C-alpha cells in the first residue's frame, strides 16, 4: 500500500511537471 501511494504521488508530480513544461513551451 505504501509503495502504491508513493507511486501515485510521483506520477501526479510528474504529470504536473509535464503540464507546466508543455504550457511553457506553448507559451
C-alpha atoms as one frame of an Amber mdcrd trajectory, in Angstrom:
protein
   0.000   0.000   0.000   2.809   2.377   0.926   4.638   1.814  -2.352   1.399
   2.287  -4.271   0.758   5.643  -2.587   4.307   6.811  -3.302   3.981   5.730
  -6.932   0.696   7.576  -7.366   2.179  10.696  -5.760   5.225  10.508  -8.027
   3.045  10.126 -11.115   0.933  13.089 -10.040   4.008  15.293  -9.583   5.367
  14.101 -12.919   2.073  14.904 -14.650   2.069  18.412 -13.158   5.691  18.932
 -14.215   4.888  17.804 -17.783   1.840  20.080 -17.950   3.902  23.047 -16.757
   6.667  22.219 -19.235   4.223  21.919 -22.143   2.490  25.154 -21.127   5.867
  26.925 -21.019   6.793  25.612 -24.478   3.433  26.606 -25.989   3.586  29.996
 -24.331
